[in-house]
Amino acid sequence: MAEVIEVFGQFATRVNDKIKLFANKGEAESAAIMEEQSSAFLERAEAYCVSREIDIESKMARGKINVIIDFLAYEAVADSEPEEEEAEDF
């Protein structure tokens, strides 16, 4: 995943070969993942809609596809973060 850095209270990452600022870290991380995996996410989202017999060219499907792609980017960010170990209470 592309690097996300904090800059003056905002978060920056490279999108389409330009540095772009985001209001929060989650948005920046999602944009970085989308830069790398957007075509794979689009394929998965469209395959899901086709499996549910939804016309992928309709406006309704476009909205669903966008939500699915956003969720896939969220999942990819969550999967790429190291898990924090919970402290045991004694």
C-alpha positions as CSV (number, residue, x, y, z in Angstrom):
1,M,0.0,0.0,0.0
2,A,1.2,3.5,-0.7
3,E,2.5,5.5,2.2
4,V,0.1,7.7,4.2
5,I,1.6,10.5,6.2
6,E,0.2,13.2,8.4
7,V,0.7,16.7,7.1
8,F,-0.6,19.7,9.1
9,G,-3.5,17.8,10.6
10,Q,-4.4,16.1,7.3
11,F,-3.3,12.9,5.7
12,A,-1.5,12.7,2.4
13,T,-1.0,9.9,-0.1
14,R,-0.2,9.6,-3.8
15,V,-3.3,9.2,-6.0
16,N,-2.9,9.3,-9.8
17,D,0.7,10.3,-9.5
18,K,-0.3,13.4,-7.4
19,I,-0.1,14.0,-3.7
20,K,-3.7,14.4,-2.3
21,L,-4.7,15.5,1.2
22,F,-7.6,13.8,3.1
23,A,-9.4,14.9,6.3
24,N,-8.8,11.6,8.1
25,K,-6.4,8.7,8.0
26,G,-9.1,6.2,6.9
27,E,-9.9,8.1,3.8
28,A,-6.3,8.4,2.8
29,E,-5.7,4.7,3.4
30,S,-8.7,3.8,1.3
31,A,-7.5,6.0,-1.5
32,A,-4.1,4.5,-1.4
33,I,-5.6,1.0,-1.6
34,M,-7.9,2.0,-4.4
35,E,-5.0,3.3,-6.4
36,E,-3.4,-0.1,-6.3
37,Q,-6.4,-2.4,-6.4
38,S,-9.4,-0.6,-8.0
39,S,-9.7,-2.8,-11.0
40,A,-9.8,-6.0,-8.9
41,F,-12.4,-4.4,-6.6
42,L,-14.5,-3.4,-9.6
43,E,-14.4,-6.9,-11.0
44,R,-15.5,-8.4,-7.6
45,A,-18.3,-5.9,-7.2
46,E,-19.6,-6.4,-10.7
47,A,-19.4,-10.2,-10.3
48,Y,-21.4,-9.9,-7.1
49,C,-24.1,-7.9,-8.9
50,V,-24.2,-10.3,-11.8
51,S,-24.6,-13.2,-9.4
52,R,-27.6,-11.5,-7.9
53,E,-29.0,-10.8,-11.4
54,I,-28.6,-7.1,-11.1
55,D,-28.0,-5.2,-14.4
56,I,-24.6,-3.6,-13.8
57,E,-25.3,-0.8,-16.2
58,S,-28.3,0.5,-14.2
59,K,-28.0,3.5,-11.9
60,M,-29.1,1.3,-8.9
61,A,-26.2,-1.1,-9.6
62,R,-23.7,1.7,-10.0
63,G,-24.5,2.9,-6.5
64,K,-24.3,-0.6,-5.1
65,I,-21.0,-1.2,-6.9
66,N,-19.5,2.0,-5.4
67,V,-20.5,0.9,-1.9
68,I,-19.1,-2.5,-2.4
69,I,-15.8,-1.1,-3.8
70,D,-15.6,1.2,-0.8
71,F,-16.1,-1.7,1.6
72,L,-13.5,-3.8,-0.2
73,A,-11.0,-0.9,0.2
74,Y,-11.9,-0.7,3.9
75,E,-11.3,-4.4,4.4
76,A,-8.0,-4.3,2.6
77,V,-6.8,-1.5,4.8
78,A,-8.0,-3.4,7.9
79,D,-6.2,-6.5,6.7
80,S,-3.0,-4.7,6.1
81,E,-2.8,-3.2,9.6
82,P,-0.9,-5.3,12.2
83,E,-3.1,-6.7,14.9
84,E,-2.6,-5.2,18.4
85,E,-2.1,-7.7,21.1
86,E,-4.4,-7.4,24.0
87,A,-2.9,-7.1,27.4
88,E,-3.9,-9.8,29.8
89,D,-5.4,-8.7,33.1
90,F,-3.9,-10.5,36.1
